[in-house]
Amino acid sequence: MRGIAAARVWMAPLVDAGFEARLRAELPAIDTFGGRLILLSFERDTFSHTGALTRALAAYPPARLRIFRSISASDSLFADALLATPEDLSRRNVALLTRLTRARHLRITTRGGTDLDVTLDARHRWISNRGRARDGGTVILPAGEVATFPARISGVHVADFAYNVNAITEDDVRLERFPVTIEIDGGRVVAYRCEDARTMRFLDAALTTHCAYNVGELGFGTNFGIGEPIAMNSHINERRAGVHLGLGQHNQDPGVVGYQCAIHLDLIARGGIVVVDGGGDVIDLEQLVPSDAPHPESTRDEDVFSPDALSIEDGDCCGLLADGVLTPCPVPLAAA
């Protein structure tokens, strides 16, 4: 529509030996194109071939390169999740970050029954996914979330919206009819329950190892374009305004938390009220007032990575795939 030349390159998920060659064949010569080179990838279940992309694009100047990668490609991605602009999401993320990055204690409740007591530590970095492009960086879509690692967390969490797991599954992930309830003590899940037998079988399979019971992420969705959950396992559900806990893999640098895990399971609640440091500040996640303050520079913006480039420095493991199998968690590096 804008008269911009474009080329399409197909790729198979997870394993595709010919993808890099097909991509290189379509890329313009560095000295023959003006403006920016923009790469858009749309995948349904996976976040694949980061190594091939990195090698193929390495010679292009970062200032002239923009990469946008999407998991959860579907009707809902375009109809709902992409309605919020990077500017919209940035202002909402700032509204949370300016209050939460200074906080030490949070009390989080939801209409569905969540009641969590959380202690934060400044040494744990925050992620701010807002769809903002940067030179040579990768923008993850759909966007709209801030998250960190809870230094201490206890209480009850009721996921009454959906779940999102880093494995390929055809299960209906919506939890409106049959919420998942987890009990947490000392940062670890000590009990879980759900009235749906299929969901319980999934939880039994996912939470089979020591570190999969760890609460590795405290996340807050900020994408106001997302209303009702979709059946597909997706990041779209995770970005919905509300609180979610990520079980298993964390989102911090190596050595900060002390374990690594192949599983990352997000349990997502609808909405939530956050009481900051004893009651001086109360945040309604569904009625968040955007802020015009500058966005903090210290946050990381990536929150997924590829199984062929497994590195905690790239974010959390929400994009790690197990080819239809929930991969057992490695032995922890240290006690969590």
RODO-2510 file (C-alpha; in nm, 4 decimals, decimal comma):
residues 336
     n   res          X          Y          Z
     1     m     0,0000     0,0000     0,0000
     2     r     0,2896     0,2343     0,0738
     3     g     0,4946     0,1252    -0,2249
     4     i     0,7587    -0,0397    -0,0083
     5     a     0,9247    -0,3454    -0,1594
     6     a     0,8627    -0,6592     0,0456
     7     a     0,9571    -1,0250     0,0215
     8     r     0,8081    -1,3249     0,1992
     9     v     1,0196    -1,6111     0,3334
    10     w     0,8580    -1,9209     0,4834
    11     m     1,0019    -2,1139     0,7750
    12     a     0,9143    -2,4336     0,9557
    13     p     0,9022    -2,4250     1,3369
    14     l     1,1938    -2,5391     1,5509
    15     v     1,3957    -2,7229     1,2850
    16     d     1,4450    -2,5824     0,9325
    17     a     1,7899    -2,6369     0,7829
    18     g     1,7118    -2,4334     0,4716
    19     f     1,5660    -2,1233     0,6330
    20     e     1,8880    -1,9228     0,6608
    21     a     1,9711    -1,9726     0,2925
    22     r     1,6174    -1,8737     0,1864
    23     l     1,6366    -1,5617     0,4016
    24     r     1,9787    -1,4573     0,2699
    25     a     1,8537    -1,4967    -0,0875
    26     e     1,5811    -1,2361    -0,0263
    27     l     1,7811    -0,9826     0,1741
    28     p     1,8946    -0,6702    -0,0135
    29     a     2,2637    -0,5999    -0,0588
    30     i     2,3842    -0,3656     0,2124
    31     d     2,5079    -0,1044    -0,0355
    32     t     2,1970    -0,1051    -0,2555
    33     f     1,9084    -0,0081    -0,0305
    34     g     1,8171     0,3148     0,1434
    35     g     1,6187     0,3723     0,4611
    36     r     1,5664     0,0835     0,6998
    37     l     1,5546    -0,2907     0,6665
    38     i     1,2483    -0,4149     0,8573
    39     l     1,1983    -0,7823     0,9341
    40     l     0,8599    -0,9076     1,0539
    41     s     0,8180    -1,2675     1,1677
    42     f     0,4832    -1,4234     1,2559
    43     e     0,4712    -1,7609     1,4279
    44     r     0,1862    -1,9315     1,6049
    45     d     0,3512    -2,1579     1,8599
    46     t     0,7235    -2,1042     1,8425
    47     f     1,0017    -1,8522     1,8641
    48     s     1,2454    -2,0258     1,6313
    49     h     1,5687    -1,9712     1,4379
    50     t     1,7171    -1,6821     1,6336
    51     g     2,0650    -1,8084     1,5447
    52     a     1,9893    -1,8054     1,1720
    53     l     1,8389    -1,4576     1,1916
    54     t     2,1341    -1,3240     1,3890
    55     r     2,3858    -1,4595     1,1386
    56     a     2,1953    -1,3423     0,8310
    57     l     2,1442    -0,9885     0,9654
    58     a     2,4818    -0,9416     1,1360
    59     a     2,6314    -0,7271     0,8607
    60     y     2,3516    -0,4696     0,8541
    61     p     2,4084    -0,1498     1,0557
    62     p     2,1966    -0,1617     1,3753
    63     a     2,0719     0,1936     1,3170
    64     r     1,9115     0,0808     0,9908
    65     l     1,7689    -0,2475     1,1164
    66     r     1,4353    -0,3157     1,2874
    67     i     1,3191    -0,6657     1,3876
    68     f     0,9635    -0,7427     1,4973
    69     r     0,8841    -1,0981     1,6063
    70     s     0,5428    -1,2275     1,7025
    71     i     0,4273    -1,5402     1,8761
    72     s     0,0523    -1,6089     1,8788
    73     a    -0,0141    -1,5107     1,5172
    74     s    -0,3921    -1,5286     1,4861
    75     d    -0,7012    -1,3209     1,4165
    76     s    -0,6942    -1,1942     1,7751
    77     l    -0,3378    -1,0682     1,7388
    78     f    -0,4417    -0,8212     1,4694
    79     a    -0,7979    -0,7523     1,5843
    80     d    -0,7192    -0,6966     1,9522
    81     a    -0,3605    -0,7203     2,0736
    82     l    -0,2100    -0,4813     1,8169
    83     l    -0,4673    -0,2059     1,8764
    84     a    -0,2508    -0,0516     2,1477
    85     t     0,0361     0,1558     2,0082
    86     p     0,3872     0,1529     2,1559
    87     e     0,3171     0,5013     2,2882
    88     d     0,0010     0,3832     2,4637
    89     l     0,1744     0,0848     2,6181
    90     s     0,4812     0,2828     2,7180
    91     r     0,2695     0,5305     2,9153
    92     r     0,0890     0,2487     3,0943
    93     n     0,4107     0,0659     3,1702
    94     v     0,5589     0,3856     3,3092
    95     a     0,2542     0,4279     3,5338
    96     l     0,3452     0,0961     3,6972
    97     l     0,7240     0,1139     3,6854
    98     t     0,7542     0,4548     3,8512
    99     r     0,5665     0,3155     4,1526
   100     l     0,6762    -0,0475     4,1621
   101     t     1,0500    -0,0045     4,1054
   102     r     1,0679     0,1998     4,4276
   103     a     0,8438    -0,0354     4,6259
   104     r     0,9536    -0,2910     4,8821
   105     h     0,6231    -0,4624     4,9621
   106     l     0,3088    -0,5406     4,7597
   107     r    -0,0276    -0,6834     4,8586
   108     i    -0,2057    -0,8157     4,5491
   109     t    -0,5712    -0,9214     4,5416
   110     t    -0,8219    -1,0051     4,2693
   111     r    -1,1970    -1,0565     4,2469
   112     g    -1,1313    -1,4220     4,1727
   113     g    -0,9615    -1,4869     4,5062
   114     t    -0,5913    -1,4073     4,4631
   115     d    -0,4306    -1,2774     4,7829
   116     l    -0,0522    -1,2448     4,7659
   117     d     0,2094    -1,0974     4,9954
   118     v     0,5162    -0,9936     4,7924
   119     t     0,8561    -0,8524     4,8854
   120     l     1,0659    -0,6907     4,6119
   121     d     1,4438    -0,6481     4,5959
   122     a     1,6181    -0,3766     4,3932
   123     r     1,8758    -0,6242     4,2631
   124     h     1,6057    -0,7942     4,0532
   125     r     1,5635    -0,6165     3,7204
   126     w     1,2297    -0,5257     3,5675
   127     i     1,1202    -0,6129     3,2153
   128     s     0,9095    -0,3596     3,0247
   129     n     0,7609    -0,5001     2,7066
   130     r     0,5970    -0,2108     2,5213
   131     g     0,6501    -0,2700     2,1483
   132     r     0,9110     0,0027     2,1193
   133     a     1,1701    -0,0425     1,8441
   134     r     1,5386     0,0236     1,9062
   135     d     1,8461     0,0077     1,6857
   136     g     1,9289    -0,3521     1,6043
   137     g     1,6951    -0,4822     1,8742
   138     t     1,4069    -0,7252     1,8572
   139     v     1,0537    -0,6105     1,9368
   140     i     0,8335    -0,8870     2,0769
   141     l     0,4659    -0,8780     1,9790
   142     p     0,2093    -0,8743     2,1233
   143     a     0,3394    -0,6199     2,3715
   144     g     0,2113    -0,4854     2,7006
   145     e     0,3643    -0,6100     3,0243
   146     v     0,5975    -0,5264     3,3125
   147     a     0,7509    -0,8055     3,5182
   148     t     1,0211    -0,8907     3,7689
   149     f     1,1296    -1,1666     4,0056
   150     p     0,9626    -1,1599     4,3487
   151     a     1,2277    -1,1809     4,6227
   152     r     0,9648    -1,3345     4,8527
   153     i     0,6079    -1,4327     4,7774
   154     s     0,3416    -1,6230     4,9723
   155     g    -0,0349    -1,6595     4,9623
   156     v    -0,2977    -1,7822     4,7174
   157     h    -0,3203    -1,7133     4,3461
   158     v    -0,6351    -1,7885     4,1469
   159     a    -0,5838    -1,7922     3,7697
   160     d    -0,9341    -1,7310     3,6375
   161     f    -0,8410    -1,5963     3,2924
   162     a    -0,5999    -1,8353     3,1145
   163     y    -0,2607    -1,9994     3,1226
   164     n     0,0334    -1,9735     2,8833
   165     v     0,3051    -2,2382     2,8721
   166     n     0,6271    -2,2589     2,6716
   167     a     0,5312    -2,5818     2,4958
   168     i     0,3197    -2,6675     2,1965
   169     t    -0,0288    -2,7646     2,3053
   170     e    -0,3688    -2,7788     2,1410
   171     d    -0,5529    -2,7643     2,4751
   172     d    -0,8049    -2,4880     2,5413
   173     v    -0,6100    -2,2687     2,7855
   174     r    -0,9023    -2,0566     2,9061
   175     l    -0,9712    -2,0835     3,2793
   176     e    -1,2958    -1,8903     3,3179
   177     r    -1,5072    -2,1994     3,3881
   178     f    -1,2453    -2,3907     3,5829
   179     p    -0,9903    -2,1627     3,7506
   180     v    -0,6560    -2,2919     3,8724
   181     t    -0,5751    -2,2204     4,2371
   182     i    -0,2196    -2,2440     4,3690
   183     e    -0,0969    -2,2034     4,7249
   184     i     0,2478    -2,0476     4,7648
   185     d     0,4792    -2,0562     5,0636
   186     g     0,8313    -1,9164     5,0568
   187     g     0,8276    -1,8573     4,6819
   188     r     0,7264    -2,2139     4,5944
   189     v     0,3968    -2,3771     4,5041
   190     v     0,2975    -2,6145     4,7833
   191     a    -0,0475    -2,7100     4,6509
   192     y    -0,2563    -2,6673     4,3364
   193     r    -0,6054    -2,7616     4,2300
   194     c    -0,8541    -2,7296     3,9461
   195     e    -1,1950    -2,8922     3,8972
   196     d    -1,1169    -2,9734     3,5329
   197     a    -0,9526    -3,3166     3,5017
   198     r    -0,7685    -3,2334     3,1797
   199     t    -0,6156    -2,9202     3,3270
   200     m    -0,5105    -3,1148     3,6352
   201     r    -0,3359    -3,3727     3,4156
   202     f    -0,1541    -3,0879     3,2413
   203     l    -0,0486    -2,9346     3,5734
   204     d     0,0713    -3,2721     3,6976
   205     a     0,2865    -3,3036     3,3844
   206     a     0,4198    -2,9478     3,3958
   207     l     0,4967    -2,9270     3,7656
   208     t     0,6967    -3,2460     3,7948
   209     t     1,0359    -3,1151     3,9020
   210     h     1,1827    -2,9117     4,1850
   211     c     1,2329    -2,5839     4,0040
   212     a     0,9037    -2,5931     3,8156
   213     y     0,7347    -2,5199     4,1485
   214     n     0,9330    -2,1986     4,1950
   215     v     0,7620    -1,8644     4,1321
   216     g     1,0037    -1,7185     3,8781
   217     e     0,8026    -1,4186     3,7618
   218     l     0,5618    -1,1589     3,8934
   219     g     0,3968    -0,9993     3,5900
   220     f     0,1395    -0,7300     3,5217
   221     g    -0,0337    -0,7072     3,1826
   222     t    -0,0952    -0,3594     3,0431
   223     n    -0,2504    -0,4190     2,6984
   224     f    -0,5949    -0,2597     2,7132
   225     g    -0,6893    -0,3934     2,3679
   226     i    -0,7238    -0,7466     2,5033
   227     g    -1,0599    -0,8216     2,6619
   228     e    -1,1617    -1,1869     2,6772
   229     p    -0,9248    -1,4855     2,6732
   230     i    -0,8679    -1,6878     2,3581
   231     a    -0,8513    -2,0673     2,3517
   232     m    -0,5068    -2,0786     2,1898
   233     n    -0,1964    -2,1052     2,4073
   234     s    -0,0643    -1,7537     2,3571
   235     h     0,1090    -1,4414     2,4797
   236     i    -0,2094    -1,2533     2,3950
   237     n    -0,3759    -1,3793     2,7132
   238     e    -0,0681    -1,2950     2,9185
   239     r    -0,0726    -0,9284     2,8115
   240     r    -0,4286    -0,8695     2,9332
   241     a    -0,4600    -0,6135     3,2146
   242     g    -0,4163    -0,8147     3,5325
   243     v    -0,1636    -1,0049     3,7409
   244     h     0,0049    -1,3293     3,6424
   245     l     0,2640    -1,5535     3,8025
   246     g     0,5253    -1,7375     3,5989
   247     l     0,6195    -2,0749     3,7467
   248     g     0,9553    -2,2329     3,6695
   249     q     1,2087    -2,0287     3,4745
   250     h     1,2773    -1,6773     3,6001
   251     n     1,3565    -1,3584     3,4061
   252     q     1,6857    -1,2548     3,5679
   253     d     2,0537    -1,2698     3,4747
   254     p     2,2509    -1,5880     3,5479
   255     g     2,3573    -1,6161     3,9110
   256     v     2,1093    -1,3625     4,0453
   257     v     1,8388    -1,6170     4,1276
   258     g     2,0385    -1,9394     4,1366
   259     y     1,8488    -2,1895     3,9232
   260     q     1,7402    -2,2510     3,5668
   261     c     1,4357    -2,4372     3,4432
   262     a     1,3090    -2,5590     3,1055
   263     i     0,9460    -2,4930     3,1993
   264     h     0,7745    -2,1559     3,2208
   265     l     0,4021    -2,1623     3,2998
   266     d     0,2125    -1,8347     3,3320
   267     l    -0,1062    -1,8477     3,5382
   268     i    -0,3104    -1,5411     3,4508
   269     a    -0,5775    -1,3718     3,6607
   270     r    -0,8342    -1,1205     3,5431
   271     g    -0,7507    -0,7738     3,6789
   272     g    -0,6131    -0,7085     4,0242
   273     i    -0,5573    -0,4518     4,2973
   274     v    -0,2002    -0,3760     4,4059
   275     v    -0,1419    -0,2079     4,7417
   276     v     0,2072    -0,0564     4,7512
   277     d     0,4071    -0,0387     5,0746
   278     g     0,1196    -0,0688     5,3157
   279     g    -0,1526     0,1391     5,1545
   280     g    -0,0163     0,4792     5,0538
   281     d    -0,0613     0,3880     4,6881
   282     v    -0,3312     0,1583     4,5477
   283     i    -0,3244     0,0483     4,1824
   284     d    -0,6256    -0,0913     3,9971
   285     l    -0,4694    -0,2815     3,7052
   286     e    -0,7885    -0,2573     3,4966
   287     q    -0,8205     0,1190     3,5524
   288     l    -0,4558     0,2152     3,5124
   289     v    -0,4024     0,5857     3,4469
   290     p    -0,1240     0,6365     3,1900
   291     s     0,1770     0,8452     3,2895
   292     d     0,3731     1,1014     3,0874
   293     a     0,6870     1,0553     3,2990
   294     p     1,0002     0,9342     3,1177
   295     h     1,0352     0,5607     3,0801
   296     p     1,3086     0,4149     3,3047
   297     e     1,6322     0,3317     3,1236
   298     s     1,7256     0,0364     3,3428
   299     t     1,4530    -0,2047     3,2287
   300     r     1,4971    -0,4841     2,9764
   301     d     1,2462    -0,5006     2,6926
   302     e     1,2833    -0,8582     2,5640
   303     d     1,0788    -1,1215     2,7419
   304     v     1,1086    -1,4301     2,5238
   305     f     1,3875    -1,6163     2,3552
   306     s     1,4444    -1,8973     2,1125
   307     p     1,5318    -2,2565     2,1968
   308     d     1,8289    -2,2346     1,9594
   309     a     1,9713    -1,9363     2,1484
   310     l     1,8995    -2,0284     2,5096
   311     s     2,0316    -1,7412     2,7171
   312     i     1,8784    -1,5914     3,0274
   313     e     2,0227    -1,2556     2,9284
   314     d     1,7650    -1,2438     2,6493
   315     g     1,4706    -1,2453     2,8918
   316     d     1,2486    -1,5143     3,0334
   317     c     1,1704    -1,8454     2,8692
   318     c     0,8151    -1,7754     2,7590
   319     g     0,9181    -1,8667     2,4043
   320     l     1,1065    -2,1883     2,4747
   321     l     0,9423    -2,4765     2,2933
   322     a     0,9570    -2,8453     2,3676
   323     d     0,8166    -2,9803     2,0369
   324     g     0,4997    -3,0992     2,2002
   325     v     0,6704    -3,2430     2,5076
   326     l     0,7086    -3,0698     2,8429
   327     t     1,0843    -3,0983     2,8854
   328     p     1,1960    -3,1934     3,2396
   329     c     1,3694    -2,9204     3,4306
   330     p     1,7490    -2,9465     3,4720
   331     v     1,8951    -2,9965     3,8167
   332     p     1,8979    -2,6531     3,9883
   333     l     2,2340    -2,4799     4,0115
   334     a     2,1594    -2,3894     4,3716
   335     a     1,8708    -2,4041     4,6140
   336     a     1,6010    -2,1633     4,5043
***
